[in-house]
Amino acid sequence: MAFCPSCGSQMPAGAAACPNCAGGTQTAVTTAPAGGLTDNVAGMLAYVTIIPAIVFLLLEPYNKRRFIRFHAFQCIFLCIALIVVSVALQILLHIPFIGWAVAILVWPLIGLAELILWIFLLMKAYQGHMFKLPVVGDMAEKQANAV
């Protein structure tokens, strides 16, 4: 699935022109800007910790592209959500019996789920898909469209 670099809308498979833009030939997200990263690689790298996500939102050629902005914002919002879950679980650890069950059963499962989600998001971004997570994906899409 390709996305228009100008307006960010989905383009039909094999289409040379974006149906939503005012004419002109548009290329898919897999084309590289001069001397830079392709959009799919930059979107994938945005998920490698929160630092590249912030850098992509600050650097000039990348912060203009909706695809990269979406993945950078989704990474930032996902990191914030995971920090909130981590703090809540840390508080639960101090409750006898319940906290011990959380430490033994829930914490490793959450860590495994985070790893699987991270690999899944890396693959989806590399494939050029704008996969939206349920809550943070909607917030990321609003922020990506705002600029």
Secondary structure as a PSIPRED ss2 file (coil, helix, strand):
# PSIPRED VFORMAT (PSIPRED V4.0)

   1 M C   1.000  0.000  0.000
   2 A E   0.000  0.000  1.000
   3 F E   0.000  0.000  1.000
   4 C C   1.000  0.000  0.000
   5 P C   1.000  0.000  0.000
   6 S C   1.000  0.000  0.000
   7 C C   1.000  0.000  0.000
   8 G C   1.000  0.000  0.000
   9 S C   1.000  0.000  0.000
  10 Q E   0.000  0.000  1.000
  11 M E   0.000  0.000  1.000
  12 P C   1.000  0.000  0.000
  13 A C   1.000  0.000  0.000
  14 G C   1.000  0.000  0.000
  15 A C   1.000  0.000  0.000
  16 A C   1.000  0.000  0.000
  17 A E   0.000  0.000  1.000
  18 C C   1.000  0.000  0.000
  19 P C   1.000  0.000  0.000
  20 N C   1.000  0.000  0.000
  21 C C   1.000  0.000  0.000
  22 A C   1.000  0.000  0.000
  23 G C   1.000  0.000  0.000
  24 G C   1.000  0.000  0.000
  25 T E   0.000  0.000  1.000
  26 Q C   1.000  0.000  0.000
  27 T C   1.000  0.000  0.000
  28 A C   1.000  0.000  0.000
  29 V C   1.000  0.000  0.000
  30 T C   1.000  0.000  0.000
  31 T C   1.000  0.000  0.000
  32 A C   1.000  0.000  0.000
  33 P C   1.000  0.000  0.000
  34 A C   1.000  0.000  0.000
  35 G C   1.000  0.000  0.000
  36 G C   1.000  0.000  0.000
  37 L C   1.000  0.000  0.000
  38 T C   1.000  0.000  0.000
  39 D H   0.000  1.000  0.000
  40 N H   0.000  1.000  0.000
  41 V H   0.000  1.000  0.000
  42 A H   0.000  1.000  0.000
  43 G H   0.000  1.000  0.000
  44 M H   0.000  1.000  0.000
  45 L H   0.000  1.000  0.000
  46 A C   1.000  0.000  0.000
  47 Y C   1.000  0.000  0.000
  48 V C   1.000  0.000  0.000
  49 T C   1.000  0.000  0.000
  50 I H   0.000  1.000  0.000
  51 I H   0.000  1.000  0.000
  52 P H   0.000  1.000  0.000
  53 A H   0.000  1.000  0.000
  54 I H   0.000  1.000  0.000
  55 V H   0.000  1.000  0.000
  56 F H   0.000  1.000  0.000
  57 L H   0.000  1.000  0.000
  58 L H   0.000  1.000  0.000
  59 L C   1.000  0.000  0.000
  60 E H   0.000  1.000  0.000
  61 P H   0.000  1.000  0.000
  62 Y H   0.000  1.000  0.000
  63 N H   0.000  1.000  0.000
  64 K C   1.000  0.000  0.000
  65 R C   1.000  0.000  0.000
  66 R H   0.000  1.000  0.000
  67 F H   0.000  1.000  0.000
  68 I H   0.000  1.000  0.000
  69 R H   0.000  1.000  0.000
  70 F H   0.000  1.000  0.000
  71 H H   0.000  1.000  0.000
  72 A H   0.000  1.000  0.000
  73 F H   0.000  1.000  0.000
  74 Q H   0.000  1.000  0.000
  75 C H   0.000  1.000  0.000
  76 I H   0.000  1.000  0.000
  77 F H   0.000  1.000  0.000
  78 L H   0.000  1.000  0.000
  79 C H   0.000  1.000  0.000
  80 I H   0.000  1.000  0.000
  81 A H   0.000  1.000  0.000
  82 L H   0.000  1.000  0.000
  83 I H   0.000  1.000  0.000
  84 V H   0.000  1.000  0.000
  85 V H   0.000  1.000  0.000
  86 S H   0.000  1.000  0.000
  87 V H   0.000  1.000  0.000
  88 A H   0.000  1.000  0.000
  89 L H   0.000  1.000  0.000
  90 Q H   0.000  1.000  0.000
  91 I H   0.000  1.000  0.000
  92 L H   0.000  1.000  0.000
  93 L C   1.000  0.000  0.000
  94 H C   1.000  0.000  0.000
  95 I C   1.000  0.000  0.000
  96 P C   1.000  0.000  0.000
  97 F C   1.000  0.000  0.000
  98 I H   0.000  1.000  0.000
  99 G H   0.000  1.000  0.000
 100 W H   0.000  1.000  0.000
 101 A H   0.000  1.000  0.000
 102 V H   0.000  1.000  0.000
 103 A H   0.000  1.000  0.000
 104 I H   0.000  1.000  0.000
 105 L H   0.000  1.000  0.000
 106 V H   0.000  1.000  0.000
 107 W H   0.000  1.000  0.000
 108 P H   0.000  1.000  0.000
 109 L H   0.000  1.000  0.000
 110 I H   0.000  1.000  0.000
 111 G H   0.000  1.000  0.000
 112 L H   0.000  1.000  0.000
 113 A H   0.000  1.000  0.000
 114 E H   0.000  1.000  0.000
 115 L H   0.000  1.000  0.000
 116 I H   0.000  1.000  0.000
 117 L H   0.000  1.000  0.000
 118 W H   0.000  1.000  0.000
 119 I H   0.000  1.000  0.000
 120 F H   0.000  1.000  0.000
 121 L H   0.000  1.000  0.000
 122 L H   0.000  1.000  0.000
 123 M H   0.000  1.000  0.000
 124 K H   0.000  1.000  0.000
 125 A H   0.000  1.000  0.000
 126 Y H   0.000  1.000  0.000
 127 Q C   1.000  0.000  0.000
 128 G C   1.000  0.000  0.000
 129 H C   1.000  0.000  0.000
 130 M C   1.000  0.000  0.000
 131 F C   1.000  0.000  0.000
 132 K C   1.000  0.000  0.000
 133 L C   1.000  0.000  0.000
 134 P C   1.000  0.000  0.000
 135 V C   1.000  0.000  0.000
 136 V H   0.000  1.000  0.000
 137 G H   0.000  1.000  0.000
 138 D H   0.000  1.000  0.000
 139 M H   0.000  1.000  0.000
 140 A H   0.000  1.000  0.000
 141 E H   0.000  1.000  0.000
 142 K H   0.000  1.000  0.000
 143 Q H   0.000  1.000  0.000
 144 A H   0.000  1.000  0.000
 145 N H   0.000  1.000  0.000
 146 A H   0.000  1.000  0.000
 147 V C   1.000  0.000  0.000
